[in-house]
Amino acid sequence: MDENEYRKLLKKAHLCRECRKQDAFTLAGHSRCAECRARNTELTAKIRKNNPQHERDIAKKRYYERKARGICVNCGKRKVEQGKSWCKVCVAKHNKKRALEAYAKMCEAEYKGLCRKCKTKPRLKEKKLCQDCYDKMLANIQKANEANKIKRESERVCRSIHSSTYS
């Protein structure tokens, strides 16, 4: 009987896999009793406190092993596309989390009466930006309008050339 089968057998019998004495059934599906879990937590905290570099080394090793195997370095469950490190599911979750964090920061800044973009200076009356950010935004809009005007003009010229050659 290998280790995994033995652990499954202990779990079926509702025994702690560490001390093999206490009832682990009441712990909502945990495989260790309360005392063993507490002891394990203390030991882990001591190891992390005494050697924080050890945790980083383990994470680095796990990262490079997963990358070499072509699976997601974040979850370790799914295959990744060529040249990528994260699977599509993890990327989507990460992007959603970042968007929610950004939205929360923006809402907090608005609640405090600060600029929505820089979140440091007070915003203009009946605007959501401070004077500096507002000026930058207007300049960017003007640049975009000029670029669009040039693009439309070049498309118009191309259409006129194209229609004259096929007419």
Secondary structure, DSSP 8 states (H G I E B T S, - for coil): --HHHHHHHHHHTTB-TTTS-SB-GGGTT-SS-HHHHHHHHHHHHHHHHH-HHHHHHHHHHHHHHHHHHTB-TTTSSSB--TT-SS-HHHHHHHHHHHHHHHHHHHHHHHHTTB-TTTSSSB--TTSSS-HHHHHHHHHHHHHHHHHHHHHHHHHHHHHHHHHHH--
